[in-house]
């Protein structure tokens, strides 16, 4: 019986018609009556259609009949990986010996398994072993490149993709390799090279990811109008692509089109209101538009979503300090002081608020905590000097002033202060 007249073909025909009950009956008949080659072909077809359980049943039956056929073991391992049963998959793969014709393929499937488990180094070892055994196999080169891309080893991925292109393979498994090289260069921070490749991608092949990477790359190259063009196109075709909104906002901001920047970020918040980065970016633009009340609203929303986001914490605290809302600032920052990873700006902001509320003991405590972190910041050193001088801490004050003058030697007023301190010591 040929595939054309088999129960296997009838099963596939019933699937195409959407007749699942008829498919089940034909599949059962195929298991009982069709020859092994026909069943093997059916298993491959069913796997490609996503009918993993039925495909697995066929392979298990064939493996029982042909225990020496390692290809069947590898096929079963592939299915078990898709079913998230890594242990069973590994059991099949470990049965394939290095002398088997299926060994290289078993290494590639094992690499896939370890990658799904985020054991990237083990996955890489399997692929490198496979490449030693079959150095001309494009699938192995592609798998290594994709793994390097996933691992962030962009400069390793690029020559692998280029090697495939030089072999006359511009796409692999539906993946545009020119686009991949552009993405890898962009992620490696090599934006000039990246745009050279991304510009080669035809409009018809412009996936949302390609549009995003192209817009992002143009933004890094300060080609803001082109960045806006690609990111606006992406927004029009796929408004749910939330990553675009912060960068489109930055592009408009760079062009000083602040109202449009804020509008874009507000659109992004309409799509993803749980993205604290968008709230923070919108607050920045609101500040530039002199709408501090709106900025505060946005920052509080971001802080409510993630109160551990120190960038938002600092922005909100800076606003309280600027507006001399010192009691609010102290209350707000108190919970962050005892954390393991404290941003030094918190110390400085607390020092300023305690100083203004005349809680000088607390102010000194936080100035002392901040001192080591701002030795290269004249904006800190100058007010800190005056504080410690007023507190009678002459040595600390003198050290701060000395460091300030090393950074700002032309400040005559502060140079005179230093001379006075030196005279006092004499």
Steps between C-alpha positions, in 0.01 A plus 500: 500500500645838399465822698253620239257215576588436865313552823776751583400715203135468596588621851677804357210570265255490791720741692500740207120486496488562876335162565675405825289193579554360152871579538520300823340198332728520197804546725413188698462304173836636380673376815362150438527467123744744335859401423785644705628746240152645461464529877836673528386757241173544689690562824705773332186664357316486830798648686514791257127556557540502877341161573780397732325219684401315183845550351657366819278190495622414150866551584467289817346219296774522237779515759371181661524337158833658400698559824818568302348807328643794695323752275175392663649559845602852399151566359345386826739722697396796284134436581569460871683834506191660347296330774736642765621155608874562494597198707327255267648679197848479645448130569444438128791723394744328736425172325647633174868404482774714336530239225138537394399679181249689713759621753551847354128558488468374857757761607295773335179387667685479834625856442140609443395329823772666706418838345135467607635433851723811471812286534663697222860389554403133488295568187802668344723201581259267321490720191877540490540123516248464219689757293825310543332189362311678220678834433318563171148456638318838475241405764775475762651837403155658516424341838830629642431850368150502649635376833767771504231758424292371792805505730585857401824388332423721201854528368520120486165468326579745218774297322285187523211670323743646248641153433151378408441796270834434327375145436205649314256456788331841559216344701485193723184348644314813399750728676647790302874481574570854375252625758661283767842650428354849525338417833822345631705806400240730662502305825880505497486880480648504148224713356666612177552138394152409624318753287693387192338158533159609624460730200536197273187333637219537246178667608311174451737329747471776760369316803407703809835404655691626196310829500572544869870420468532734201326786682703434815825497302421825322429654841844393627652661190307823576309459176186598688271562203573155357452347845159670521411375151566133582357505851184684390456240225537226761247675726251518213538133405544354850394738778534219755879497447556679831879525479471763227339774711794608721732522199249681280454743789879548518517566126232770523671643810833517313323701232357726774149393404403462863121502464524217247740313726254521789210396275692191385583400857138548603398275210749245629345517846164435339645176364707402804403682819715265708829614344672716760763604243229673298372686807856614574566614141168687489591675825830618347318659207239656729783666696643641177153635420497672842215282624643375827158402633453259208858375541434427867182310413692286251787433740261396776329261257838350410598473866171328580573241230857434616606665822847346463574695181761739640509714187138596560563538873784744435301702246209538739731586790685756287166664430419518873845651569463757222157601630629502862241242603748367753267321740349306209847420368618369838189286543531369144869409514519356852405148388781494244788596732549158658493301178809309394541691174439868582543760228734768646267770366259391773761595762552842342129572463434404860792712617357806323149445635620441857723809475210718391278365778788578743543137602875552479604175665312296241619729225864442603445124510381498141760747375767273648339203326493691170854641515689203348270486198510863387868585509488588130182708514551873565121545537521279810837606638420872528182479713647212699800720586275777633298250704802344671654841559183615674505185712856575611642199314797694366714208381216345303403841365858570397535164322177561308604851402845383390345239276252755363782737403684218325194466279410873475830686542361825354245554779660801669241524777561140610877545467469787747302275735786251486755770581293603799483144624875468464558826692268379776713185533811712544 
